[in-house]
Amino acid sequence: MRRAFRLLSLCLPLLLDACGGGGGGAGGSATTGTSGAAGGIGQTLTLSLPANGLAPADLAVIVAEGDALSEAVGAAYVAARGVPAANLVKVKLGTASDVISAADFATLKADIEAKLQASAPGVQATLLAWAAPSRVAGACSMGITSAMTLGYDTRYCNATAVACAATAASPLYDSESHRPQAELQLRPSMLLGARTLDAAQALIGRGVAADATLPAGDGWLVRTSDANRNVRWTDFAALPAAWGDALALNYVDNGAGPASADALSGKSGVLFYLTGLANVANLPTLQFRPGALADTLTSTGGLLPGANGQMPVTAWLDAGATASYGTVEEPCNFQQKFARASVLVDQYWRGATAIEAYWKAVQWPGQGLFVGEPLAQPFRDGPSFAIVGGEYRIRTRALRPGGQYLLQYRLSGATDWTTLASFTGVRGQALDGRAPLPPAAAVQIRWQGPCPDNAANRCTLAQSG
């Protein structure tokens, strides 16, 4: 791995916890306005909060027709996850090589898009149910999952003569999009990554077993003695304190060595393992939780099958992780080309699936390959909005740290909205908030929060009829 000439700062800094207005129970909201007399329309208005995380009906499973392994893996996934039959798409694809040319990929992608439009136009993400090809080669190389999501475009990989170059950013990075195709016109993609049916079934089983388990941890964020690959430590270091008791995160600082202490050994209950090494030792001694996310910052982890002598991303899956990420060509050590732990952990905890959390954590993903079981969702959100004891009770774990959310009402014939209550997201705290009912003359209520395409702006996320 060549060191970048300089590390570029992330466009979206880590949001700090805002004081007040978040959390659960009493004190979880600041309220304005008053409820009116009993009865009337306003006293019965409710809405449905948007769920955080894709569902099986949102996923298309793409299979290489005629490839026995791909067809078997696709069928196993559809059965295990309850993916609608219409979302299983078969395409003609040569699977003998790990590389597909940019020209052949363009034909493949056009075929997939046409079939999705015909049979399942509402799908929001795709799973590639084959082992190869895993990268697209043209003037530069893209991981096939990034090319499937963004299109093959040299802005996303390094086609310049500059040794270490920045690449284009993903609109999904740290976004509040819950419906990426509908809101951003992108379908994030993941490669299952298994080369045998047994391995695929085990991986799928771990994803299913993870759902709604609400694990407490453990997460391990390791600064190694490899100075070129340990550059994410500046993001790692503050996270255990930032999460406190909400999630068990551990920062290991081995920046000064020895190299023999760079890798974890004998740990159980591992939910996150993010590090920076060309090859990570001791993986057979670890026990990963279902739904575990793990990766290492190195040059060619996504260059399957052999990773050019480094550790392939599939080694994480073989060791028991559920999803991983790595790059298919020399990225240099730009942090933006790898998963940002603060974003990955936050998005996953708030209810995102593995595919969403990983895609939202990588700012410049064009040279990357996302592998694993996409729908794993250990922190599944079950939002509720109900009238309880003469007031609204609002429950969700999806609030963005520092983001402001408003519950508002509108009177008949009025264009202005009045705020009933406001809530501020706090890291690691699910909202269990209360708000007064609107006046009897109110005809609509709405829930506003950070916009899917720009979290700095406010949008209506749900509204009554």
N, C-alpha and C positions, 0 to 999 in steps of 0.2 A: 504494500500500500504506500503510495506516494503521499507525502504530507501536502495539503493544500497550501498555497502561498499565504493565504490568510483565511481565517474562518469568518464567514459572513453571519451577521446576527439574524435571528429568526424574525420574520415579518410580524408575527403575533407573539408578544412576550407572554410568559406565564401570568395568568390573571391572579392577583392577590385576593385573598379572602376579604370580602367587604364586611365591615362590622354591622351587626344588627340586621333584622328583617329576614334572616334565613331560618334554617333549622326546623325543629318540629315543636309541636305543642304550643302552649301559651308563650307569647313573646316571639312567635315565629312570623308575625306579620305586623305591619304598620297599617292602620286602617283609617279611611276617611269616608264621609258619607254616613247616612243612617238608613235603617230599614223603615218601611212605611207600615201602615196599619195592616192587620192580618187580612189575608185574602187578596184577590186580584192576580193578574198575570205575573207580575214581578216576583210574587212569593213562590212560584212553581217553576221558574226558569232554571234549567240545568244545561250542561254541555258535556262533551266527551273530550278529555284531555288526550293529546296525541301520545301514542306509545313510542318509547325510545327503543329502537331495535327492529331489524327486519324479521319477517315471518317466512315460513316455508313457501307460501304463495308468492312471495316477492323474489324468489330465487329461480333462475333458469339453470338447469343442469345440461351442459353441452358434452355430447358423447361423440367419439370418433367411430362412425359406423363401420362395422366389419372388424374392428379391433376387439377381440374377445375380452381382454382385460378391461378396456374402457367401457364396453357395454355392461359388463358385470358390475363394475364399480358404480356406474350411473344408476343401474337398477337397484343396487344395494342402498345407495344414498336416497333415492326417491322413496323407497320403502321405509327406511329408518326415520326419515324426516317428514314424511307425509307431503312431499312436494307434488302439486297437481300434475297429472299425466301430460297435460298440454304444455307444461314447462320443461319437459324432456325433449331436447333438440338434438337430432342426429345430423352430422355433417361428414362429408368426405375429407379425410385428412390422413396423410402419411405419418405414421408414428414410429418409423424406424430411426429417425434422426432427432437429436435434441435441438436442432436449429431449423427454423423455417425462414425462407427469404422474405424480404419486405413485400415483394410482388405477390408471392403466393399467400402471404398473410392478408394482404388487401382483399384478395378473392375470398379467403376464408371468412374474414370479418363481414364482408358484404353479404355472404350467404347466411351467416348467423343473424345479422340484423334483419334480413328479409324474413327469415323463418320466425323470429321473435315477433315481428310486426304482424305476421299472419296468425300465430297461435297464442302468443302471450305478450301482448304489447305493454302490459302494466308491470312487467318484471323490473326490479330495481337493481339487481346484481346477478353475476354469473359465476358458476363453478365449472371449471374445466376438468372433466373426469378422464384425464389421460396422464401418462407419465412423461411422454415426450410428444411434440416439441415443447420446450420451456423458454425459448428466447427467439427473438425476431432479429435477423441480421440484415443490415443495409449499409449505409454510410457509417452507422454506429449501431450498437445493439441495445435493444430494450427487452426487459422481461416480458414474456408473453402476456402476463396479467396486466402489466401497465399498458402495453400496446392495445390489449382488448378494451381497456377502460378509456384511454386517452386517444387512441388511434396511433399508428406508427408515425412518428413525427420527430425529426432530428433535433428539434428544440428541446426534447426531453432526454436526449442522450448526447454524448460528446462526439460530434462530427467535426470539431474544429481542430486546428493544429496546436491549440493551447493544451499543455499537458494536464492542467487541472482547471476545469471550466465549470462554471455554474450552469444549471439547466433550468428549464421552465418549471414553475410551481403548479401544484395541483389545486384546483378549486375546492377539493374535499378537505384540504389540510385544516385541522382544528375547527371544522365547520359545525354548525348546528343543523345540518341537513339530516332529516330522517327518511326522506324519499329522494335519493340522489338522482335518479333518472328524471323524476317529475320536476325537481327543483333546480338541478344543476346540469341536466342533460348528460349525465355520466352514469354508467353502470359499473361500479367497482367489481373487479374480478379476482378470483383466487384459484390456484391450481391445487388439486387435492394432494398431489405429490407422492402418492404411494405407488410402488412398482410391483406389488403383489396384491391379490384380492384379500388375503389374510391381513396384511398391513393396513389396507384401506378400511376393512371392517373394524379393526381395532381403533383406528383413528376416528372413524365416524362414531363408534361407541363412546369414545371419550368426550366427543362434542355433545352428544345427547345427554350423557351422564352429568355434564357440567351445568345444565340449564337450571336456573333459579336456585342454585345451592347457596348463594350468598356467602362465599368463603371469606374468612378473616385474613387470609394470607397464606404462606409467606411470600413476600417479594424480595428478590436479591438484586441489588444494583452494584456492580463491581468495577472499581477503578483498578486496572491491572498495571503491571510494570511496563507494558508495551506503550510507549509514549505516543506512537503514531495512531494507535487504535483505541486509546482510552479517553479520547477527547470528550465523550459524553458525560464525563464525571461532573462537569460544572452543573449539569442539569440533575444528575443523580443526587448530589450531596444534600440538598435541602429537602428532599422529598419525605424522608422518615419523620422529620419534625413537622412538616406541613400537614401530613396525614394524621399524625398523632395516634390515638387509639382507634381511629376509624378503620384503619387497614394496616396490617403488620408489614412494614417495609424496612429493609435492612440495607444500609450503605456500607460497603467494605472498601476501605482505602488501602490498596496495596501498590500505590503509585511508586513507592520507593523500593519495591521488591521485598523478598526475593521472588524470582519468577516461579519458583516451586509453589508459591502460595497464591498464584493468580487465579486458580480455579476452585470452585466450591467442591466439597466432598462430603458424602454421607448425609446430605440434607433431605428431609422429607416435607411433604406438604407444600412443594414449590409451586407458586402461582405465576410469578414473573421471574425471569432470569435474563438480565440484560448486561452485556459485558463487551469487551473489546480485545479479541485475540484471533490469530490466524487459525488456531486449532484449540478447542476447549477440552481439557482433560477431565476425567472422572465422571463423565455423564452416566455410565452404568451404575454409579453409586447413589444417584439422586432418585427421588421419588416425586414425580410431578403430579399435581392435582389435575383432575379433568378440567379442561378449559385453559390450561397453562399456556402463556405466551412467552417465547424465549428467542433471543437472537444475539449475534455477535457482530460488532462493527469490524468488517474486514473486506478485502477487495472483491473476492469472487465467490462468496458463499452461495450465490444464486446461479453460478455457472455449472449446471448439472450435466452429467452425474458426478464428476470428480472434483469440481471446484478448483481446478488447476493446482491441486496439492493442498489447498486449504480445506476447512471443514464445510461440507455442503449443508445447506439449510435443512435438507431431509434428515440429517443426523439428529437434529432436535426432535423431529417427529418420531424417529426410531427410538429415541430415549424416553418418549412418553409425553412430550409437549403436544399441544393441540394445534398451534399455528406458529409460523415463523416468517422471517423476511431476510433477504440478502440481495446483493447486486450481481449482475451478470457481466459487467465489464468494469474496468478500473474507474472507481468513482472519486478517487482521492478521499481524504478524510473530512469532507464536508459533513457536518452534523445534519444538515438539512436533507441529506440523501439516505438517512437512516431514521429509525423510529425514535421520536423524542419521548422519553419515559414519562415526563409530566403530563403530556397529552394522552399517551397510550393508556396509562393507568386511570386517568380521569374519565376518559370516554368509556372505557370498559366498565368502570364502577357505576357510571350513570345509566347503564343498561344497553350500551351498544353491543352488537354481535362482534365476533372476532374479526370478521372481514371489515366491518365499519371502523372498529377501534384501530386496527393496523393501518388502514388507508388514511384515516384522519391524523395519524401520528407522523406520517412521512411527508415533508413539505415538497421535496423534489424526488418523486418516486420513479421517474422514467426509466432509470437503469436497474430498477428493482424487480424482484420476483416475490409475490406473496403466496405462501403455501399453507395448507392446512384445511381444517373443517370450518367453513365460513360461518355457520349459524350457531356455534358455541356461544352461550349467553349466561354465564354464571351469575350475573347481577341483573337478571331480567327485571324490568320495571313493570309494575302493574298499577298504572295510575288510576285514581278514582276521584270523582267529583260528585258529591252528594249533599243533600239537605239533611242535617242531623241536629235535632234539638233546636230548631228554629234558626239555624245558621248554616253557612256552607262549610263543609270540611273537604279540604283539598290535600290529596296525598300523591306524591311522586318522588322518585329519586333522580329525575332527569334534569334538575335545574343546573345551569352552568354556573360555576363559581364566579361570583362577582356580577353575574347577570341579573337584571331587574325584570320582574314579572308583575303584571298588573291585571287585576280582575276589575272590569268596568261594566257599567250598564248604560242603556240609552232609553230615554222616554219616547212615547209615541209622538211622531211628527218632528222629533229633534234630530239634529245632525251631530251634536256634540255628545261626547261620552264622559261619564263621571266615574272616577275611581272609587271602588269599594274597598280595595285592599291592595297593598303592594308587598312583594316578597323578594328577597335577595338571596341568590344561591350561595351556599357555603360548602366548601370542599368536604366531602365525606359525611354530609348531613342530608338525609332524606327529608323532604318537606312533609310535615303533618300540620297544615295551617288551617286557620279559621278566618271566616269573613262574614260580615252581616249580609242578610238578604237585601235585595234592592227594593225600592219603593213599589207599592202595588201597581203603579202606573207604568213601570218599566216593561218594555216589550222585547228587549234583547240584552244578553250579556256576552262578554267576550274575554278571552285569555290572551294577553300579549306578552311577548318576550323576544329574545334575540332572534334576528332573521336567519333563515337557513343559509342564505348566500353571503351574509355579512353580519357577523355577531355583534358588530358595533351599532347596528341599527335595530329598531324595534318593529316587529310585525305581529299581525294577528295570527295566533297559532290555533285557536279554536273559537267557535262562535255558535251561539244557539240559533235555532231556526227563526 
